[in-house]
Amino acid sequence: MFKAFIFDMDGVIIDSEPLHFRVDEQVITSFGVAIAKEQLEEFVGMTNPAMWALLKERYGMSQTIEEMIAIQLEMKLAYLLHSDEQPIAGIRELIADLHSKGMKIGLASSSPRSFIEAVLSKFNLTSYFDCMISGEEVEHGKPAPDIYIKAAEMLGIDARECVVLEDSKHGLTAAHAAGMTCIGFRNLNSGNQDLSQADHIVNAISEIDYSLINRL
């Protein structure tokens, strides 16, 4: 019997990958580098420091990683604040179902904590989560397992008793390396993600409920 359910956020709770792709492309272009959305898909699930370190090395941009992240985050928070974004269909119902069954609920996202808190606050979901952690708060971000190991510790639940919902290859790799059971969500807006590591794959959040989780 599983005791905890841990959500990724981007592409799972909020359909934010189009926002990330658009803002990241704008920021990179402002630094004099031409890049396409398809080239950014490999970074889905990674932390900002890891992504910008690779991009800086690849394209030789003169700005510091800290400067690039600051510009990127300011733009994303401004967009989120003024947008009419809603949770992905079925998320509110799934969280309420898990909460009513007494499962611990965690969030493990590669996004900065300020963006995590802004999303959950905008959707009035903060109170449902027993823990939340950013990939920037552990030594190694996804695809390393650090964030999921830490989330299990914060929840006080053995990793083998946790189920994870992820939409990216990097996220699934991280969760499996932590010893957790994984549900892969096929979100077309997250790009061409390899979900083959998932223990179960869904095309809609509404396909997930408490009974399904305990059949995994």
C-alpha positions in Angstrom: 0.0 0.0 0.0 1.5 3.3 -1.1 1.5 6.1 1.6 2.6 9.2 -0.4 2.1 10.7 -3.8 4.7 13.2 -5.1 3.9 15.6 -7.9 6.2 17.2 -10.4 4.9 20.6 -11.1 5.7 22.0 -14.6 3.7 20.0 -17.2 1.8 18.2 -14.4 0.1 20.7 -12.1 0.4 23.6 -14.5 0.8 23.4 -18.3 3.7 25.7 -18.1 6.1 24.2 -20.6 4.9 26.5 -23.4 5.5 29.4 -21.0 9.0 28.1 -20.2 9.8 27.5 -23.9 8.6 31.0 -24.9 10.4 32.9 -22.2 13.6 30.9 -22.4 13.7 31.5 -26.2 13.2 35.2 -25.7 15.9 35.4 -23.1 18.4 33.4 -25.1 17.6 35.5 -28.2 18.2 38.7 -26.2 21.7 37.4 -25.6 22.3 37.1 -29.4 21.8 33.4 -29.7 19.2 31.9 -32.1 17.5 28.8 -30.7 14.4 26.8 -31.5 11.8 25.3 -29.1 12.9 21.8 -30.2 16.4 22.5 -29.0 15.0 23.4 -25.5 13.1 20.1 -25.1 16.2 18.3 -23.8 16.2 20.6 -20.8 12.7 19.8 -19.6 12.8 18.6 -16.0 16.2 20.2 -15.3 17.0 23.0 -12.9 17.7 26.5 -14.2 21.3 26.5 -13.1 22.0 23.2 -14.8 20.2 24.3 -18.0 21.9 27.7 -18.2 25.4 26.2 -17.4 25.0 23.9 -20.5 23.7 26.7 -22.7 26.4 29.0 -21.6 29.1 26.4 -22.4 27.4 25.5 -25.7 26.9 29.0 -27.1 29.6 31.0 -25.2 27.2 33.7 -23.8 29.0 36.4 -21.8 26.4 36.8 -19.1 26.8 35.0 -15.8 24.4 32.1 -15.0 23.0 34.2 -12.1 22.2 37.1 -14.5 20.5 34.9 -17.0 18.4 33.2 -14.3 17.4 36.5 -12.7 16.1 37.8 -16.1 14.3 34.5 -16.9 12.6 34.3 -13.5 11.4 37.9 -13.5 9.8 37.4 -16.9 8.1 34.1 -15.9 6.7 35.4 -12.6 5.3 38.5 -14.3 3.6 36.3 -16.9 2.2 34.0 -14.3 0.8 36.8 -12.2 -1.1 38.4 -15.1 -2.2 35.2 -16.8 -5.4 33.3 -16.5 -3.6 30.0 -16.2 -5.5 27.2 -14.5 -4.3 23.8 -13.2 -4.2 21.0 -15.7 -7.6 19.3 -16.1 -8.1 16.7 -13.4 -5.4 18.0 -11.0 -7.7 19.5 -8.4 -9.8 16.4 -8.3 -6.8 14.1 -8.0 -5.3 16.1 -5.2 -8.6 16.2 -3.3 -9.1 12.5 -3.8 -5.6 11.7 -2.4 -6.1 14.1 0.5 -9.4 12.5 1.4 -7.8 9.1 1.5 -5.1 10.3 3.9 -2.2 10.0 1.6 0.8 12.3 2.2 1.2 14.7 -0.7 4.5 16.2 -1.8 5.8 18.4 -4.6 9.3 18.0 -6.1 10.0 20.5 -8.9 13.0 21.7 -10.7 11.6 25.2 -10.8 12.9 27.8 -8.3 11.0 27.9 -5.0 9.6 31.3 -5.8 7.9 30.0 -8.9 6.6 26.9 -7.1 5.1 29.0 -4.4 3.6 31.4 -6.9 1.9 28.6 -8.8 0.4 26.9 -5.8 -0.7 30.2 -4.4 -2.4 31.2 -7.6 -4.3 27.9 -7.7 -5.1 27.9 -4.0 -3.4 24.5 -3.6 -0.7 25.2 -1.1 -2.5 23.8 2.0 -2.8 20.3 0.4 0.9 19.8 0.3 2.8 18.2 3.2 6.1 19.2 1.6 7.5 21.0 -1.3 11.1 21.1 -2.6 12.9 22.7 -5.4 15.6 21.0 -7.4 17.8 24.0 -6.6 17.7 23.1 -2.9 19.5 19.8 -3.3 23.0 19.1 -4.4 22.1 17.5 -7.8 18.9 18.2 -9.7 17.0 15.8 -11.9 17.9 13.4 -13.4 19.8 12.7 -10.2 17.5 11.2 -7.5 18.4 13.8 -4.8 15.1 15.7 -4.9 13.0 12.6 -4.5 15.1 11.2 -1.8 14.8 14.4 0.1 11.0 14.6 -0.5 10.6 11.2 1.0 12.6 12.2 4.0 10.5 15.3 4.5 7.3 13.3 4.3 8.7 10.6 6.6 7.8 7.9 4.2 10.0 5.1 2.7 10.8 5.8 -0.9 9.3 2.4 -1.9 6.0 3.6 -0.5 5.9 6.7 -2.8 4.3 7.2 -6.2 5.5 9.9 -8.4 3.7 11.7 -11.3 6.1 13.0 -14.0 5.9 14.3 -17.5 9.6 14.2 -18.5 12.4 11.7 -19.1 14.7 13.4 -16.6 12.0 13.3 -13.9 11.3 9.7 -14.4 15.0 8.8 -14.3 15.3 10.7 -11.0 12.2 9.1 -9.4 13.2 5.5 -10.4 16.8 6.1 -9.1 15.2 7.0 -5.8 13.4 3.7 -5.7 9.9 5.1 -6.3 7.0 3.9 -8.5 6.3 6.3 -11.4 3.3 7.3 -13.4 4.2 9.1 -16.7 1.9 11.8 -17.9 2.0 12.2 -21.7 1.7 16.0 -22.0 2.2 17.0 -25.6 3.2 20.5 -24.6 6.2 19.1 -22.8 7.8 18.1 -26.1 8.8 14.7 -27.3 9.6 13.1 -23.9 10.7 9.5 -23.5 8.3 8.0 -20.9 9.4 4.4 -21.3 10.7 4.3 -17.7 7.3 4.8 -16.3 5.5 2.0 -14.5 2.2 3.3 -16.0 1.5 5.9 -18.6 -1.6 8.1 -18.8 -2.8 10.6 -21.4 -5.0 12.5 -19.0 -4.8 13.2 -15.3 -8.4 12.1 -14.9 -7.1 8.5 -15.6 -5.4 8.5 -12.2 -7.2 7.8 -8.9 -6.6 6.1 -5.6 -7.6 2.7 -6.8 -5.3 2.9 -9.8 -2.4 3.9 -7.6 -2.8 0.9 -5.4 -2.9 -1.5 -8.4 0.6 -0.4 -9.6 
